[in-house]
Amino acid sequence: MTTGTQTRGFRFPMFQGVLPIDGSRLPGDIIAGLTLAALAIPETMGYTKIAGVPVILGLYTILIPITLFAIFGSSRHLVVGADSATAAILAAGLTGLAVRGSDEWVALCAVLTFMAAAFMFVARLIRLGFLADFLSRTVLVGFLTGVGVQVAIGQISGMLDLPGGGNGPLEKLSHDLQHLGGTNPYAAAVSFAVLAIILGGKKISEKIPGGLLAVVGAIVVSWAINLGAHMHTLGEVPSGLPTIGLPHVAWSWDLVQKLLPTAFACFIVILAQSAATSRAYAAKYSENADENVDMVGLGIANLGAGLSGTFMVNGSPTKTQMVDGAGGRSQISNITTAIVVLLVLLFLTRPLAFMPTAVLSAVVFLIGLEMIDIRGMRKIFAEARAEFWVALLTALTVVFVGVEQGIILAMALSLLDHVRHGYRGHNAVIVADTVEGWQTVPVTSPAQIQPGLLVYLFSHSAYYANAQQLADEVTKLATEARPGLSWLCIDMVAMGEIDFSAAATLRETAALLQKQGIRLVLVHTSGDVRAQLDRYGITATLGADAYFGSIRAVMEAHATATSATAAKA
């Protein structure tokens, strides 16, 4: 169920991720929202260090933006928030333009956020949401598995309170192993306790919010026995609500040009990663998600982020898994999170100071493990071996190269996989059958549906990659037919489109058949394909009477033509 506001004929869908509300799932959604708030608050603070902005801005990313996406997005599962990839791109793009952490730096972050939002709106207008169609379920399994490995390895140093180091997952893992002797026993004990509480709670019942219990318990224990004296904690977090307004910068075209490459890079990551995550969870629950609507939701969310003075937000695989793992099944979870963050900003920033950073690392480590879909990979390996290697390559690219590169590769591999399966169709010849009327037989063992008439079924749209297959098979059928053909009919029921190259090949084939005394006719041609054939001059070549609506009509017309020819003879 969706609601919408009509404005001059253009429909703005709203609350697609909220409605209809399932009363039986409402408690689970609220608990998931509370869990997300407990876990996302300290996590987004970590992202502020990557982006080089004040800690409080991390909380702002899960206040207004998350609410706006819940209203205007279509996905019931996608959670928007600060993201490590976009934060890193943002910081790299601003280097040299302002002093890191300064007011000017923060203002430029907001400008970049506005620009990313503008790209999202433009993408919606030209309907770039179709890009997500090139993300198959196979590569989605590989993508999320790769993200899970990357996320889990990245949390080991935080769980053991080791000095972080290394760029990629393997370097980080190697660095951690080399420094295991420096493990902080307090951090290791806290991490182990958090893992035990979450895993133990799940073993007892999936409804137990183990993550929330672990976070609250860690804060209480840290306050009671002063864990801050032995390990890192979040420290003081300022309170207050964001000020709504435009960033204070010297607006100019020169500034926009300098920021354009960075904004576009962030836009690509937002579009691809959000679409990949949204698609993955829509597939998991057999739901529909409209990427074009989500682009509007993401654009409005980033517009809200810029107006509230914070940095850009993205569809987050990690946060989405947090909510999913806690039992959330709609955007009510995210609205709950926003309400909790509002209360925290107003009244509860002081308790957060006691949270050990190892708690967050342990929770995110488990989230990473849950994203590693070993069962899904095994199923693909057993049922579609070739597609398994595609999924594995996608996962390895995410782990060893990067999330954004993995997404781009996933889209390319999905497209190549589609082309590999589809560009050479499994074509056939239609023959008469005394029981069912007619049936198909392989092209390699052709038969005529009636003497002098052969019906060839082309099972794909015709374009440059398979046009030669069409020409070769038609020519061979005409040459080897016994008795000789007077008509050859192409059944175009499966042809949704024909491009310039295929049309040229079809004209040449028709001319070749004509030299052999064979007339080429077409059956089951859709309106769109007929218009294309008219435009390409195929109709002028074959004649307007070469089109038929059924095979029976072709057979009757051929029989009439054959009788007329015989009478003249």
Stockholm file with secondary structure:
# STOCKHOLM 1.0

chainA/1-569         MTTGTQTRGFRFPMFQGVLPIDGSRLPGDIIAGLTLAALAIPETMGYTKIAGVPVILGLYTILIPITLFAIFGSSRHLVVGADSATAAILAAGLTGLAVRGSDEWVALCAVLTFMAAAFMFVARLIRLGFLADFLSRTVLVGFLTGVGVQVAIGQISGMLDLPGGGNGPLEKLSHDLQHLGGTNPYAAAVSFAVLAIILGGKKISEKIPGGLLAVVGAIVVSWAINLGAHMHTLGEVPSGLPTIGLPHVAWSWDLVQKLLPTAFACFIVILAQSAATSRAYAAKYSENADENVDMVGLGIANLGAGLSGTFMVNGSPTKTQMVDGAGGRSQISNITTAIVVLLVLLFLTRPLAFMPTAVLSAVVFLIGLEMIDIRGMRKIFAEARAEFWVALLTALTVVFVGVEQGIILAMALSLLDHVRHGYRGHNAVIVADTVEGWQTVPVTSPAQIQPGLLVYLFSHSAYYANAQQLADEVTKLATEARPGLSWLCIDMVAMGEIDFSAAATLRETAALLQKQGIRLVLVHTSGDVRAQLDRYGITATLGADAYFGSIRAVMEAHATATSATAAKA
#=GR chainA/1-569 SS CCEEEEETTEEEEESTTTCSCCTTTHHHHHHHHHHHHHHHHHHHHHHHHHHTCCTHHHHHTTTHHHHHHHHHCCCSSCCEECCHHHHHHHHHHHBTTBCTTSHHHHHHHHHHHHHHHHHHHHHHHTTGGGGGGGCCHHHHHHHHHHHHHHHHHHTHHHHHTCCCCCSSHHHHHHHHHHTGGGCCHHHHHHHHHHHHHHHHHHHHCTTSCHHHHHHHHHHHHHHHHTGGGTSCBCCCCCCCCCCCSCCCSCCCHHHHHHHHHHHHHHHHHHHHHHHHHHHHHHHHTTCCCCHHHHHHHHHHHHHHHHHTTCCCCEECHHHHHHHHHTTCCSTHHHHHHHHHHHHHHHHCHHHHTTCBHHHHHHHHHHHHHHHCCHHHHHHHHHHCHHHHHHHHHHHHHHHHTCHHHHHHHHHHHHHHHHHHHHSSCCCEEEEEETTTEEEEEETTSCCCSBTTEEEEECCSCBCTTTHHHHHHHHHHHHHHCSSCCSEEEEECTTCCCBCHHHHHHHHHHHHHHHHTTCEEEEESCCHHHHHHHHHHTHHHHHCGGGEESCHHHHHHHHHHHHHHHHHHC
#=GC SS_cons         CCEEEEETTEEEEESTTTCSCCTTTHHHHHHHHHHHHHHHHHHHHHHHHHHTCCTHHHHHTTTHHHHHHHHHCCCSSCCEECCHHHHHHHHHHHBTTBCTTSHHHHHHHHHHHHHHHHHHHHHHHTTGGGGGGGCCHHHHHHHHHHHHHHHHHHTHHHHHTCCCCCSSHHHHHHHHHHTGGGCCHHHHHHHHHHHHHHHHHHHHCTTSCHHHHHHHHHHHHHHHHTGGGTSCBCCCCCCCCCCCSCCCSCCCHHHHHHHHHHHHHHHHHHHHHHHHHHHHHHHHTTCCCCHHHHHHHHHHHHHHHHHTTCCCCEECHHHHHHHHHTTCCSTHHHHHHHHHHHHHHHHCHHHHTTCBHHHHHHHHHHHHHHHCCHHHHHHHHHHCHHHHHHHHHHHHHHHHTCHHHHHHHHHHHHHHHHHHHHSSCCCEEEEEETTTEEEEEETTSCCCSBTTEEEEECCSCBCTTTHHHHHHHHHHHHHHCSSCCSEEEEECTTCCCBCHHHHHHHHHHHHHHHHTTCEEEEESCCHHHHHHHHHHTHHHHHCGGGEESCHHHHHHHHHHHHHHHHHHC
//
